[in-house]
Amino acid sequence: MARKGNIGKTLVLLLLLIILIMGGALWFDYLGVIDAKTVFNPVYRMVGLEPQTSESNTTGSTVLEANLNVDRLAKRLEALEIRSQELNKREEDLVTQEEKNLQIASDLADQKKSQEEREKTFNNQVKKYDDREVNIVANAENLSGMVPTQAVAIMLEMDDQDVIDILRKVDEMAAESGESSMVSYWLSLMPAERAAEIQRKMLSK
């Protein structure tokens, strides 16, 4: 009888030990410490529990890493967009400055052309004046060497301005040489109206 009692106690202890081992394994598997889900999945489903597995942790970590990568990519894209806007603004500024420079260059070219035209006109006027001055001196010398009546006849065929310029040049040459001027005598030989008109113009100028 004592032997049967010992066997019964041993079986009870073994059963308790098995229950404890299975309970510990079940608990550690549920916590994700060990991987016994293949064995205990039916038990989990029976009691309506979802075990904490390393796979779920790995999946969560992967999702978190993916989110971080997405954030980094978004920030890089944003930085690239800002950089692109800055480059576009610089390009617009360069285009605007280039247009201003072209306008300035065009204005300077127009000013240079206008200045060259003014200089050309001035030089032409000077040349015309020099040529006219040479002609006036030559005419004054020639008329001074002629017979007064002949000289007056020639002057009567000229414009008033030409006659005035010649008469002034004759006065100037006579003053330089210290001789008497023929101007008064020539005017006295001209028709009174023509002589009066020439004298009036000479005084007005």
MILUM-231991 format. One line per field, with one value per residue (C-alpha): residue in one letter; x, y, z. Coordinates in Angstrom, 2 decimals. Layout:
% residues N
r = A / ...
X = X / ...
Y = Y / ...
Z = Z / ...
% end
This chain:
% residues 205
r = M / A / R / K / G / N / I / G / K / T / L / V / L / L / L / L / L / I / I / L / I / M / G / G / A / L / W / F / D / Y / L / G / V / I / D / A / K / T / V / F / N / P / V / Y / R / M / V / G / L / E / P / Q / T / S / E / S / N / T / T / G / S / T / V / L / E / A / N / L / N / V / D / R / L / A / K / R / L / E / A / L / E / I / R / S / Q / E / L / N / K / R / E / E / D / L / V / T / Q / E / E / K / N / L / Q / I / A / S / D / L / A / D / Q / K / K / S / Q / E / E / R / E / K / T / F / N / N / Q / V / K / K / Y / D / D / R / E / V / N / I / V / A / N / A / E / N / L / S / G / M / V / P / T / Q / A / V / A / I / M / L / E / M / D / D / Q / D / V / I / D / I / L / R / K / V / D / E / M / A / A / E / S / G / E / S / S / M / V / S / Y / W / L / S / L / M / P / A / E / R / A / A / E / I / Q / R / K / M / L / S / K
X = 0.00 / 2.83 / 4.42 / 1.21 / 0.98 / 4.53 / 3.80 / 0.69 / 2.60 / 5.32 / 2.76 / 1.11 / 4.49 / 5.38 / 2.05 / 2.56 / 6.07 / 4.80 / 2.05 / 4.60 / 6.97 / 4.18 / 2.83 / 6.28 / 6.88 / 3.44 / 4.11 / 7.59 / 6.23 / 3.46 / 6.07 / 8.13 / 11.14 / 11.10 / 9.53 / 6.97 / 4.10 / 3.78 / 3.00 / 0.90 / -0.96 / -4.01 / -4.00 / -3.78 / -6.69 / -8.76 / -8.29 / -8.47 / -4.90 / -2.36 / 1.20 / 4.03 / 6.47 / 9.83 / 8.35 / 5.88 / 8.74 / 10.77 / 7.82 / 7.27 / 10.95 / 10.86 / 7.82 / 9.51 / 12.66 / 10.56 / 8.83 / 12.19 / 13.40 / 10.24 / 10.80 / 14.42 / 13.38 / 10.69 / 13.22 / 15.69 / 13.01 / 12.03 / 15.67 / 16.02 / 12.85 / 14.18 / 17.51 / 15.71 / 13.71 / 16.91 / 18.57 / 15.52 / 15.58 / 19.28 / 18.68 / 15.87 / 18.12 / 20.92 / 18.53 / 17.23 / 20.77 / 21.80 / 18.84 / 19.83 / 23.43 / 22.25 / 20.06 / 22.97 / 25.23 / 22.58 / 22.20 / 25.97 / 26.15 / 23.40 / 25.17 / 28.46 / 26.78 / 25.07 / 28.36 / 30.13 / 27.38 / 27.67 / 31.44 / 31.08 / 28.57 / 30.81 / 33.84 / 31.84 / 30.75 / 34.31 / 35.50 / 32.76 / 33.65 / 37.34 / 36.62 / 34.31 / 36.91 / 39.51 / 37.14 / 36.26 / 39.93 / 40.65 / 37.67 / 38.59 / 42.15 / 40.99 / 38.37 / 40.82 / 43.16 / 40.46 / 39.16 / 36.50 / 33.66 / 34.50 / 34.71 / 31.32 / 29.75 / 30.88 / 29.61 / 26.21 / 25.82 / 26.45 / 24.15 / 24.04 / 25.68 / 28.59 / 29.07 / 28.95 / 31.56 / 33.87 / 33.48 / 34.29 / 37.32 / 38.55 / 38.19 / 40.09 / 42.90 / 43.20 / 43.43 / 46.17 / 48.18 / 47.56 / 46.05 / 42.75 / 39.75 / 37.88 / 34.58 / 33.13 / 34.05 / 32.55 / 29.31 / 29.14 / 29.31 / 26.41 / 22.74 / 21.52 / 18.91 / 21.31 / 24.03 / 21.58 / 20.38 / 23.91 / 24.90 / 21.77 / 22.58 / 26.20 / 25.13 / 22.50 / 25.11
Y = 0.00 / 2.34 / 1.63 / 2.51 / 5.73 / 6.71 / 6.03 / 8.18 / 11.05 / 10.76 / 10.88 / 13.90 / 15.60 / 14.77 / 16.08 / 19.28 / 19.59 / 19.14 / 21.68 / 24.13 / 23.58 / 24.02 / 27.05 / 28.65 / 27.87 / 29.21 / 32.39 / 32.93 / 32.27 / 34.79 / 37.35 / 36.59 / 35.32 / 31.96 / 30.87 / 28.15 / 29.64 / 26.63 / 24.49 / 26.99 / 28.80 / 26.55 / 27.37 / 31.12 / 30.89 / 29.02 / 31.71 / 34.63 / 35.95 / 37.31 / 36.28 / 38.79 / 37.40 / 38.52 / 38.67 / 41.35 / 43.32 / 43.02 / 44.16 / 47.18 / 48.08 / 47.76 / 50.04 / 52.59 / 52.51 / 52.87 / 55.90 / 57.45 / 56.87 / 58.47 / 61.50 / 61.79 / 61.52 / 64.18 / 66.53 / 65.96 / 66.63 / 69.79 / 70.92 / 70.19 / 72.18 / 75.16 / 74.91 / 74.76 / 77.87 / 79.69 / 78.71 / 79.85 / 83.19 / 83.60 / 82.79 / 85.37 / 87.96 / 87.18 / 87.48 / 90.80 / 92.10 / 90.94 / 92.78 / 95.92 / 95.56 / 95.12 / 98.21 / 100.21 / 98.98 / 99.95 / 103.41 / 103.88 / 102.82 / 105.31 / 108.05 / 107.25 / 107.30 / 110.60 / 112.06 / 110.93 / 112.50 / 115.77 / 115.75 / 115.05 / 117.88 / 120.21 / 119.29 / 119.86 / 123.24 / 124.13 / 123.01 / 125.03 / 128.03 / 127.62 / 127.28 / 130.31 / 132.28 / 131.43 / 132.51 / 135.76 / 136.63 / 135.85 / 137.89 / 140.79 / 140.83 / 140.55 / 143.30 / 145.58 / 145.30 / 146.18 / 149.46 / 150.55 / 150.67 / 147.19 / 145.88 / 147.44 / 145.92 / 142.47 / 142.96 / 144.07 / 140.57 / 138.95 / 138.27 / 140.88 / 138.52 / 137.80 / 141.51 / 142.24 / 139.57 / 140.91 / 144.51 / 143.54 / 141.55 / 144.56 / 146.80 / 144.25 / 143.91 / 147.69 / 148.10 / 145.48 / 147.06 / 150.65 / 151.61 / 153.35 / 151.08 / 151.08 / 150.16 / 153.68 / 154.48 / 151.25 / 151.93 / 155.40 / 153.86 / 151.50 / 152.35 / 154.23 / 151.65 / 148.72 / 150.56 / 151.55 / 147.94 / 146.60 / 149.22 / 148.47 / 144.78 / 145.47 / 147.61 / 145.10 / 142.36
Z = 0.00 / 0.87 / -2.50 / -4.35 / -2.38 / -3.38 / -7.04 / -6.87 / -5.32 / -7.97 / -10.76 / -9.21 / -8.89 / -12.50 / -13.65 / -11.69 / -13.10 / -16.65 / -16.01 / -14.60 / -17.55 / -20.07 / -18.22 / -18.11 / -21.77 / -22.60 / -20.65 / -22.14 / -25.61 / -25.03 / -23.91 / -26.99 / -25.00 / -26.72 / -30.00 / -29.25 / -31.21 / -33.48 / -30.45 / -28.52 / -31.34 / -30.90 / -27.18 / -27.92 / -30.29 / -27.74 / -25.09 / -27.60 / -27.08 / -29.57 / -28.70 / -28.69 / -31.21 / -32.47 / -35.96 / -34.93 / -33.33 / -36.47 / -38.56 / -36.34 / -36.54 / -40.32 / -40.51 / -38.25 / -40.37 / -43.51 / -42.03 / -41.16 / -44.71 / -46.05 / -43.81 / -44.91 / -48.56 / -48.06 / -46.45 / -49.26 / -51.85 / -49.99 / -49.90 / -53.62 / -54.32 / -52.33 / -54.15 / -57.49 / -56.62 / -55.62 / -58.90 / -60.87 / -59.02 / -59.76 / -63.41 / -63.57 / -61.92 / -64.39 / -67.34 / -65.99 / -65.46 / -68.92 / -70.44 / -68.53 / -69.74 / -73.31 / -72.98 / -71.56 / -74.36 / -76.92 / -75.36 / -75.35 / -78.99 / -79.89 / -77.94 / -79.67 / -83.07 / -82.25 / -81.02 / -84.19 / -86.30 / -84.35 / -84.75 / -88.45 / -88.82 / -86.85 / -88.93 / -92.11 / -90.82 / -89.92 / -93.32 / -95.00 / -92.89 / -93.66 / -97.38 / -97.28 / -95.34 / -97.96 / -100.73 / -98.95 / -98.50 / -102.14 / -103.35 / -101.07 / -102.42 / -106.03 / -105.73 / -103.96 / -106.95 / -109.50 / -110.75 / -108.23 / -110.78 / -112.00 / -108.43 / -107.58 / -110.71 / -109.61 / -106.04 / -107.30 / -108.76 / -105.35 / -102.42 / -99.67 / -97.16 / -99.49 / -100.14 / -96.39 / -95.63 / -98.37 / -97.21 / -93.62 / -94.74 / -96.82 / -93.74 / -91.66 / -94.20 / -94.57 / -90.80 / -90.59 / -93.43 / -92.30 / -95.65 / -96.42 / -96.94 / -100.24 / -98.59 / -98.30 / -101.88 / -103.18 / -101.30 / -102.80 / -106.30 / -105.60 / -106.12 / -103.05 / -102.05 / -102.36 / -100.47 / -97.70 / -97.34 / -97.11 / -94.54 / -92.48 / -92.43 / -91.54 / -88.58 / -87.39 / -87.23
% end
